[in-house]
Amino acid sequence: SYIQELMTYIHVDSYGKCLHNKELPEHLSSKLFVDSFGLSMKHKIELFSRYRFALAFENTNVEDYVTEKLFS
């Protein structure tokens, strides 16, 4: 709901399954680049470098859980 509210004020590109409104660039959507875990770190950096900031939200609420996004 936070992102939906934010989208009423600014344009938000959502590449993920939730609120998906933007397709990956063709050269990154190839099966060569997308594995079962998504894009490689190199390709995520290439994609995200086009933006001033990125938002990442977790879909879990478990005690002592630490996301890999913290270390990215």
Backbone as CSV, one residue per row, in Angstrom:
resi,resn,N_x,N_y,N_z,CA_x,CA_y,CA_z,C_x,C_y,C_z
1,SER,0.824,-1.200,0.000,0.000,0.000,0.000,0.867,1.263,0.000
2,TYR,2.061,1.175,0.587,2.960,2.332,0.595,3.346,2.724,-0.827
3,ILE,3.730,1.746,-1.631,4.147,2.028,-3.009,2.967,2.534,-3.832
4,GLN,1.798,1.974,-3.635,0.621,2.459,-4.355,0.363,3.929,-4.034
5,GLU,0.508,4.302,-2.789,0.340,5.702,-2.398,1.432,6.562,-3.029
6,LEU,2.680,6.091,-2.983,3.789,6.826,-3.578,3.561,7.039,-5.072
7,MET,2.993,6.048,-5.743,2.740,6.128,-7.187,1.722,7.211,-7.540
8,THR,0.946,7.655,-6.582,0.004,8.745,-6.861,0.718,10.089,-6.915
9,TYR,1.966,10.161,-6.420,2.720,11.407,-6.396,3.885,11.434,-7.383
10,ILE,4.542,10.299,-7.584,5.677,10.232,-8.509,5.587,8.948,-9.326
11,HIS,6.310,8.935,-10.449,6.368,7.717,-11.272,7.308,6.712,-10.604
12,VAL,6.854,5.486,-10.481,7.644,4.412,-9.892,7.703,3.261,-10.887
13,ASP,8.903,2.830,-11.236,9.079,1.649,-12.082,9.163,0.427,-11.184
14,SER,8.296,-0.543,-11.423,8.289,-1.766,-10.628,8.563,-2.955,-11.543
15,TYR,9.752,-3.524,-11.415,10.149,-4.665,-12.244,9.720,-5.987,-11.632
16,GLY,9.419,-6.002,-10.355,9.085,-7.239,-9.652,7.658,-7.685,-9.894
17,LYS,7.285,-8.756,-9.230,5.945,-9.315,-9.397,4.882,-8.423,-8.764
18,CYS,5.227,-7.751,-7.692,4.280,-6.886,-6.992,4.190,-5.542,-7.712
19,LEU,2.997,-5.160,-8.124,2.747,-3.895,-8.825,3.571,-3.752,-10.104
20,HIS,3.859,-4.849,-10.747,4.675,-4.881,-11.971,4.126,-3.911,-13.013
21,ASN,4.936,-2.929,-13.391,4.527,-1.983,-14.421,5.650,-1.657,-15.404
22,LYS,6.769,-2.348,-15.304,7.923,-2.063,-16.154,8.619,-3.372,-16.497
23,GLU,8.910,-3.560,-17.779,9.621,-4.752,-18.230,11.124,-4.511,-18.171
24,LEU,11.867,-5.571,-17.939,13.325,-5.484,-17.991,13.753,-5.126,-19.407
25,PRO,14.864,-4.399,-19.561,15.387,-4.162,-20.904,15.626,-5.510,-21.594
26,GLU,15.429,-5.528,-22.898,15.488,-6.794,-23.638,16.787,-7.558,-23.411
27,HIS,17.920,-6.856,-23.382,19.194,-7.564,-23.215,19.338,-8.169,-21.820
28,LEU,18.555,-7.702,-20.848,18.602,-8.281,-19.509,17.509,-9.315,-19.278
29,SER,16.508,-9.340,-20.126,15.420,-10.302,-19.936,15.701,-11.635,-20.624
30,SER,16.823,-11.724,-21.315,17.232,-12.968,-21.958,17.448,-14.056,-20.912
31,LYS,17.187,-15.290,-21.271,17.399,-16.423,-20.362,18.858,-16.523,-19.924
32,LEU,19.773,-15.922,-20.673,21.183,-15.955,-20.295,21.432,-15.167,-19.010
33,PHE,20.618,-14.142,-18.757,20.854,-13.268,-17.620,19.939,-13.547,-16.440
34,VAL,18.783,-14.128,-16.681,17.822,-14.348,-15.608,17.889,-15.807,-15.181
35,ASP,18.212,-16.033,-13.912,18.234,-17.390,-13.382,17.095,-17.546,-12.385
36,SER,17.054,-18.616,-11.651,15.953,-18.851,-10.718,15.930,-17.825,-9.586
37,PHE,17.044,-17.117,-9.373,17.105,-16.111,-8.323,16.983,-14.701,-8.874
38,GLY,16.763,-14.543,-10.159,16.666,-13.213,-10.758,17.959,-12.837,-11.450
39,LEU,18.213,-11.548,-11.515,19.400,-11.050,-12.197,20.650,-11.214,-11.347
40,SER,21.787,-11.330,-12.009,23.054,-11.354,-11.280,23.313,-9.966,-10.700
41,MET,24.193,-9.865,-9.732,24.497,-8.581,-9.105,25.008,-7.591,-10.150
42,LYS,25.821,-8.021,-11.074,26.354,-7.147,-12.126,25.217,-6.512,-12.923
43,HIS,24.218,-7.304,-13.263,23.114,-6.805,-14.072,22.149,-5.954,-13.246
44,LYS,22.020,-6.256,-11.960,21.206,-5.396,-11.088,21.837,-4.019,-10.986
45,ILE,23.156,-3.970,-10.837,23.860,-2.692,-10.757,23.673,-1.911,-12.051
46,GLU,23.779,-2.603,-13.184,23.575,-1.941,-14.479,22.177,-1.340,-14.566
47,LEU,21.181,-2.100,-14.154,19.797,-1.639,-14.220,19.552,-0.497,-13.239
48,PHE,19.959,-0.658,-11.985,19.668,0.334,-10.957,20.489,1.611,-11.099
49,SER,21.593,1.568,-11.831,22.424,2.766,-11.988,21.704,3.848,-12.775
50,ARG,20.607,3.497,-13.422,19.817,4.476,-14.183,18.916,5.314,-13.277
51,TYR,18.805,4.925,-12.025,17.885,5.574,-11.100,18.632,6.318,-10.004
52,ARG,17.993,7.322,-9.432,18.585,8.056,-8.302,18.525,7.241,-7.024
53,PHE,17.480,6.428,-6.875,17.366,5.566,-5.701,16.506,4.366,-6.048
54,ALA,16.601,3.353,-5.206,15.801,2.136,-5.378,15.163,1.787,-4.039
55,LEU,13.955,1.302,-4.097,13.257,0.834,-2.902,13.203,-0.683,-2.943
56,ALA,13.445,-1.301,-1.824,13.355,-2.759,-1.736,12.544,-3.107,-0.497
57,PHE,11.510,-3.890,-0.690,10.656,-4.296,0.413,10.684,-5.805,0.543
58,GLU,10.778,-6.274,1.755,10.788,-7.708,2.023,9.361,-8.232,2.143
59,ASN,9.190,-9.487,1.814,7.878,-10.117,1.948,7.867,-11.097,3.115
60,THR,8.706,-10.826,4.113,8.749,-11.700,5.274,8.859,-10.869,6.549
61,ASN,8.328,-11.387,7.604,8.402,-10.722,8.903,8.712,-11.804,9.939
62,VAL,9.992,-12.172,10.003,10.431,-13.262,10.865,11.508,-12.737,11.812
63,GLU,11.417,-13.088,13.067,12.405,-12.661,14.041,13.804,-13.134,13.641
64,ASP,14.779,-12.248,13.749,16.198,-12.508,13.439,16.491,-12.703,11.960
65,TYR,15.539,-12.398,11.084,15.780,-12.484,9.635,16.610,-11.291,9.196
66,VAL,17.649,-11.523,8.399,18.458,-10.459,7.831,18.478,-10.633,6.315
67,THR,18.134,-9.591,5.614,18.057,-9.638,4.166,19.432,-9.524,3.529
68,GLU,19.575,-10.129,2.365,20.808,-9.962,1.600,20.891,-8.568,1.026
69,LYS,19.752,-7.860,0.929,19.748,-6.507,0.386,20.536,-5.537,1.279
70,LEU,20.647,-5.858,2.538,21.409,-5.038,3.462,22.876,-4.998,3.066
71,PHE,23.370,-6.098,2.497,24.782,-6.211,2.152,25.064,-5.911,0.706
72,SER,24.035,-5.642,-0.096,24.208,-5.381,-1.534,24.737,-3.995,-1.787
